[in-house]
Amino acid sequence: MDAEVDAPGTAVGGSPGTGPQSSSPPPLGVRTERAAPRRRLAAAAPVAGPLVCTTAWVVWAYLRTRVPASVSGSHPPLAKYGAWAYSHVAYSDLLTLYHLHHLADHAFPYVHTTIEYPVLTGLFMWSAAWAPGVGGYFLASALGLLVCAWGTVVLLHRWSRRAAWIFALSPLLLVYGILNWDMLAVVCMLGGWDCYQRRRYGWAGVLLMAGVCAKFFPVFLLVLCVLGCFARGAGAGARRGGMVMTGTAALTALVLNIPFAVLNFASWNDFLSFNATRGGGGGLLYQLHLAQSWSIGTFDAVSVLLMAGVLVALALWVLRGAPVAPAAAAAVATLMLLNKVFSPQYMLWVFVFGVLAAWPGWTLAAVTMAGLVDFANAMITLHLVATHSPAFPWYFATVFPLDRALRTVAVACGLGASLWRGSDDPGATWRRWRRALAGRARPQAVSGVAG
C-alpha cells in the first residue's frame, strides 16, 4: 500500500527514487485507502437485498418444517413424522430419509448403505448427520442448503440483477428450498454456467459435472454447453475449450464415482436401478391415457426414444448458433413432460432453468403458481391417504387431475418460452408466422366466394 501511495507523488513532484515531494498529495492516498471499503460495500449492496430475501424464505422454511419433540422423540424415532408433516403442509425429505438411510448411525453412503441419489447428495447428507441428533442434523442440512441458496443468488447477480431478484423473491424457496437437496446441485450448476460464460472451460466442466453428481438435471446444460463451443461461428479457442470441458467433466465424474463403484457397485448403482424400476403415473403420456396399459419398461423405452429425438433436435439447434440457456431449459421442460415421475420439487428446476433462459415474467409467475399448487396438492393427497379418509377417492378423481393439468400447462408454456427466446428475433418470427397464416387463409376465402 505504501508503494501505491508513493507512486503518484513520484510522478507529480519528483524524480524516481527521491520519494514524495511537497507537491505530492499523500492525503489523497489516505482517502483512497479509506474509501476502498466503502467502494467494496457499495459494490456488494445491490446483492444484499436478494440475499436477505433468500435468507428469509429459507429460515421460514426451516421454522415451519422443524418437528416438535413429540414427533422427533417418538419410538421408533420420527415414526409419526409423515402424519404430522402432511397435516401441517410442512414436509421435507431431509427428515424422512434420516433413519431410512441410517444417517443416525453414520453409515458411509454407497458403501454401508444404499442411497437413491447421486454421490454428492449422499455425501452432503452424511456430513450433516454428524451434527448431534435429528435436530442438529436438520439444522446443519438447512444451513448448508442456505449457503447453497446464497451462492445461487450471487452467481445469478453476476449475470443479471433481474435474475437474482426473481429467484430471491420466489416463494418456491419456502416450500422447496429444504424439501430435498436440490439447492446443492443448483449452485454447482450455476457455478459451472458462470465459468462457461467467462470462458473458464476447465472449471465449467468440473462444476457442471459436480451438479450432475448431485442431481441429474444439470446434465442437459453440460452437454449443450459443450456443443455450444462447437457451434457455427465458434473460434478455435472455443473448440479447444469444449474439448477441455469434456475432459474435466469426465475426470470429475470418474473421481467422484469410481471409488464408490469399486467398493460396493450394487449400492452405488442404486440410483440407476431405483429410477429404472420406479413406478410412474405423473407424466403427460399418462395424462393423455396413452400409457396406462404399458409396463414400466415399455414406458421407459418410449420416453427415452422421444427424449433422445428432442435432444438431437436441440443439439442441432445449438450447433447452428442458438443460445445454450433456452435450449437447456427446453430440454428440462420436455423431460418434465415426458418423464414417468414428477416430484413436486421438480418445479424448482423448471423455475431455475427458466430464469437462466430469461423467460417472460408471466411464464415464471405461472410456473411459481403451479409449483405452489402442486406442493399443496401433494400434501393434501398424502394426508388423505395417511388418515384413510373416505374423501380420498373423490379428491383423487376430481381435484388431483386439475393440479396435474395446471402443472403441465405451466411447463408447456415454459417450453414455448424457451423456443421463443432461442430464436434470433422473436418478434420477426411471430410476424412471419402471422403472415404465413394470413397467406394460407386468403386463398381459401377467395375460393369460397368464387364457389
NORFENMO-V199412 format. One record per residue. N is the residue number from 1. RES is the residue in one letter. SS is DSSP state (~ for helix, > for strand, _ for the rest). Layout:
# NORFENMO-V199412
N_RES_SS ; N_RES_SS
This chain:
# NORFENMO-V199412
1_M__ ; 2_D_~ ; 3_A_~ ; 4_E_~ ; 5_V_~ ; 6_D_~ ; 7_A_~ ; 8_P_~ ; 9_G_~ ; 10_T_~ ; 11_A_~ ; 12_V_~ ; 13_G_~ ; 14_G__ ; 15_S__ ; 16_P__ ; 17_G__ ; 18_T__ ; 19_G__ ; 20_P__ ; 21_Q__ ; 22_S__ ; 23_S__ ; 24_S__ ; 25_P__ ; 26_P_~ ; 27_P_~ ; 28_L_~ ; 29_G_~ ; 30_V_~ ; 31_R_~ ; 32_T_~ ; 33_E_~ ; 34_R_~ ; 35_A_~ ; 36_A_~ ; 37_P_~ ; 38_R_~ ; 39_R_~ ; 40_R_~ ; 41_L_~ ; 42_A_~ ; 43_A_~ ; 44_A_~ ; 45_A_~ ; 46_P_~ ; 47_V_~ ; 48_A_~ ; 49_G_~ ; 50_P_~ ; 51_L_~ ; 52_V_~ ; 53_C_~ ; 54_T_~ ; 55_T_~ ; 56_A_~ ; 57_W_~ ; 58_V_~ ; 59_V_~ ; 60_W_~ ; 61_A_~ ; 62_Y_~ ; 63_L_~ ; 64_R_~ ; 65_T_~ ; 66_R__ ; 67_V__ ; 68_P__ ; 69_A_~ ; 70_S_~ ; 71_V_~ ; 72_S_~ ; 73_G__ ; 74_S__ ; 75_H__ ; 76_P__ ; 77_P__ ; 78_L__ ; 79_A__ ; 80_K__ ; 81_Y_~ ; 82_G_~ ; 83_A_~ ; 84_W_~ ; 85_A_~ ; 86_Y_~ ; 87_S_~ ; 88_H__ ; 89_V__ ; 90_A__ ; 91_Y__ ; 92_S__ ; 93_D_~ ; 94_L_~ ; 95_L_~ ; 96_T_~ ; 97_L_~ ; 98_Y_~ ; 99_H_~ ; 100_L_~ ; 101_H__ ; 102_H__ ; 103_L_~ ; 104_A_~ ; 105_D_~ ; 106_H__ ; 107_A__ ; 108_F__ ; 109_P_> ; 110_Y__ ; 111_V__ ; 112_H__ ; 113_T_> ; 114_T__ ; 115_I__ ; 116_E__ ; 117_Y__ ; 118_P__ ; 119_V_~ ; 120_L_~ ; 121_T_~ ; 122_G_~ ; 123_L_~ ; 124_F_~ ; 125_M_~ ; 126_W_~ ; 127_S_~ ; 128_A_~ ; 129_A__ ; 130_W__ ; 131_A__ ; 132_P__ ; 133_G_~ ; 134_V_~ ; 135_G_~ ; 136_G_~ ; 137_Y_~ ; 138_F_~ ; 139_L_~ ; 140_A_~ ; 141_S_~ ; 142_A_~ ; 143_L_~ ; 144_G_~ ; 145_L_~ ; 146_L_~ ; 147_V_~ ; 148_C_~ ; 149_A_~ ; 150_W_~ ; 151_G_~ ; 152_T_~ ; 153_V_~ ; 154_V_~ ; 155_L_~ ; 156_L_~ ; 157_H_~ ; 158_R_~ ; 159_W_~ ; 160_S__ ; 161_R_~ ; 162_R_~ ; 163_A_~ ; 164_A_~ ; 165_W_~ ; 166_I_~ ; 167_F_~ ; 168_A_~ ; 169_L_~ ; 170_S__ ; 171_P__ ; 172_L_~ ; 173_L_~ ; 174_L_~ ; 175_V_~ ; 176_Y_~ ; 177_G__ ; 178_I__ ; 179_L__ ; 180_N__ ; 181_W__ ; 182_D_~ ; 183_M_~ ; 184_L_~ ; 185_A_~ ; 186_V_~ ; 187_V_~ ; 188_C_~ ; 189_M_~ ; 190_L_~ ; 191_G_~ ; 192_G_~ ; 193_W_~ ; 194_D_~ ; 195_C_~ ; 196_Y_~ ; 197_Q_~ ; 198_R__ ; 199_R__ ; 200_R__ ; 201_Y_~ ; 202_G_~ ; 203_W_~ ; 204_A_~ ; 205_G_~ ; 206_V_~ ; 207_L_~ ; 208_L_~ ; 209_M_~ ; 210_A_~ ; 211_G_~ ; 212_V_~ ; 213_C__ ; 214_A__ ; 215_K__ ; 216_F_~ ; 217_F_~ ; 218_P_~ ; 219_V_~ ; 220_F_~ ; 221_L_~ ; 222_L_~ ; 223_V_~ ; 224_L_~ ; 225_C_~ ; 226_V_~ ; 227_L_~ ; 228_G_~ ; 229_C_~ ; 230_F__ ; 231_A__ ; 232_R__ ; 233_G__ ; 234_A__ ; 235_G__ ; 236_A_~ ; 237_G_~ ; 238_A_~ ; 239_R_~ ; 240_R_~ ; 241_G_~ ; 242_G_~ ; 243_M_~ ; 244_V_~ ; 245_M_~ ; 246_T_~ ; 247_G_~ ; 248_T_~ ; 249_A_~ ; 250_A_~ ; 251_L_~ ; 252_T_~ ; 253_A_~ ; 254_L_~ ; 255_V_~ ; 256_L_~ ; 257_N_~ ; 258_I_~ ; 259_P_~ ; 260_F_~ ; 261_A_~ ; 262_V_~ ; 263_L_~ ; 264_N__ ; 265_F_~ ; 266_A_~ ; 267_S_~ ; 268_W_~ ; 269_N__ ; 270_D_~ ; 271_F_~ ; 272_L_~ ; 273_S_~ ; 274_F_~ ; 275_N_~ ; 276_A_~ ; 277_T_~ ; 278_R__ ; 279_G__ ; 280_G__ ; 281_G__ ; 282_G__ ; 283_G__ ; 284_L_~ ; 285_L_~ ; 286_Y_~ ; 287_Q_~ ; 288_L__ ; 289_H__ ; 290_L__ ; 291_A__ ; 292_Q__ ; 293_S__ ; 294_W__ ; 295_S__ ; 296_I_~ ; 297_G_~ ; 298_T_~ ; 299_F_~ ; 300_D_~ ; 301_A_~ ; 302_V_~ ; 303_S_~ ; 304_V_~ ; 305_L_~ ; 306_L_~ ; 307_M_~ ; 308_A_~ ; 309_G_~ ; 310_V_~ ; 311_L_~ ; 312_V_~ ; 313_A_~ ; 314_L_~ ; 315_A_~ ; 316_L_~ ; 317_W_~ ; 318_V_~ ; 319_L_~ ; 320_R__ ; 321_G__ ; 322_A__ ; 323_P__ ; 324_V_~ ; 325_A_~ ; 326_P_~ ; 327_A_~ ; 328_A_~ ; 329_A_~ ; 330_A_~ ; 331_A_~ ; 332_V_~ ; 333_A_~ ; 334_T_~ ; 335_L_~ ; 336_M_~ ; 337_L_~ ; 338_L_~ ; 339_N__ ; 340_K__ ; 341_V__ ; 342_F__ ; 343_S__ ; 344_P__ ; 345_Q__ ; 346_Y_~ ; 347_M_~ ; 348_L_~ ; 349_W_~ ; 350_V_~ ; 351_F_~ ; 352_V_~ ; 353_F_~ ; 354_G_~ ; 355_V_~ ; 356_L_~ ; 357_A__ ; 358_A__ ; 359_W__ ; 360_P__ ; 361_G_~ ; 362_W_~ ; 363_T_~ ; 364_L_~ ; 365_A_~ ; 366_A_~ ; 367_V_~ ; 368_T_~ ; 369_M_~ ; 370_A_~ ; 371_G_~ ; 372_L_~ ; 373_V_~ ; 374_D_~ ; 375_F_~ ; 376_A_~ ; 377_N_~ ; 378_A_~ ; 379_M_~ ; 380_I_~ ; 381_T_~ ; 382_L_~ ; 383_H_~ ; 384_L_~ ; 385_V_~ ; 386_A_~ ; 387_T__ ; 388_H__ ; 389_S__ ; 390_P__ ; 391_A__ ; 392_F_~ ; 393_P_~ ; 394_W_~ ; 395_Y_~ ; 396_F_~ ; 397_A_~ ; 398_T_~ ; 399_V__ ; 400_F_~ ; 401_P_~ ; 402_L_~ ; 403_D_~ ; 404_R_~ ; 405_A_~ ; 406_L_~ ; 407_R_~ ; 408_T_~ ; 409_V_~ ; 410_A_~ ; 411_V_~ ; 412_A_~ ; 413_C_~ ; 414_G_~ ; 415_L_~ ; 416_G_~ ; 417_A_~ ; 418_S_~ ; 419_L_~ ; 420_W_~ ; 421_R_~ ; 422_G_~ ; 423_S__ ; 424_D__ ; 425_D__ ; 426_P_~ ; 427_G_~ ; 428_A_~ ; 429_T_~ ; 430_W_~ ; 431_R_~ ; 432_R_~ ; 433_W_~ ; 434_R_~ ; 435_R_~ ; 436_A_~ ; 437_L_~ ; 438_A_~ ; 439_G_~ ; 440_R_~ ; 441_A_~ ; 442_R_~ ; 443_P_~ ; 444_Q_~ ; 445_A_~ ; 446_V_~ ; 447_S_~ ; 448_G_~ ; 449_V_~ ; 450_A_~ ; 451_G__
